[in-house]
């Protein structure tokens, strides 16, 4: 479990990562 890639993705694409993030959180 590494919050490094998750934070980097959000910073790279807060709009695109916002959608996949919701699905990831649901899982």
Residue frames relative to the residue before (quaternion, step in Angstrom):
aa qw qx qy qz dx dy dz
X 1.0000 0.0000 0.0000 0.0000 0.00 0.00 0.00
X 0.1308 0.8075 -0.5616 0.1240 3.60 -0.33 1.21
X 0.2967 -0.7819 0.5296 0.1419 3.58 -0.48 1.22
X 0.4301 0.7145 -0.4537 0.3140 3.56 1.28 0.13
X 0.7074 0.4409 -0.2612 0.4868 3.62 0.77 -1.02
X 0.6307 0.5404 -0.3403 0.4409 3.57 1.04 -0.67
X 0.6801 0.4723 -0.2900 0.4799 3.55 0.93 -0.90
X 0.6399 0.5299 -0.3324 0.4464 3.57 1.00 -0.79
X 0.6521 0.5129 -0.3196 0.4578 3.58 0.93 -0.82
X 0.6466 0.5184 -0.3236 0.4566 3.57 0.95 -0.85
X 0.6727 0.4847 -0.2937 0.4756 3.56 1.00 -0.81
X 0.6563 0.5089 -0.3076 0.4644 3.57 1.10 -0.73
X 0.8080 -0.0405 0.0575 0.5850 3.58 0.89 -0.90
X 0.1619 -0.8253 0.5378 0.0587 3.59 0.14 1.31
X 0.6494 0.5068 -0.3180 0.4694 3.58 1.19 -0.49
X 0.7166 0.4126 -0.2530 0.5023 3.59 0.85 -0.93
X 0.6644 0.4988 -0.3114 0.4613 3.58 1.02 -0.79
X 0.5429 0.6218 -0.4055 0.3926 3.60 1.15 -0.49
X 0.6921 0.4683 -0.3020 0.4588 3.62 0.84 -0.85
X 0.7054 0.4476 -0.2771 0.4746 3.62 0.71 -0.98
X 0.5822 0.5804 -0.3718 0.4312 3.57 1.14 -0.57
X 0.6416 0.5166 -0.3393 0.4544 3.62 0.92 -0.80
X 0.6608 0.4946 -0.3095 0.4722 3.58 0.95 -0.85
X 0.6440 0.5258 -0.3179 0.4558 3.56 1.03 -0.82
X 0.6613 0.5029 -0.3029 0.4669 3.56 1.00 -0.84
X 0.6236 0.5366 -0.3472 0.4502 3.59 1.06 -0.70
X 0.6369 0.4991 -0.3280 0.4875 3.58 1.07 -0.77
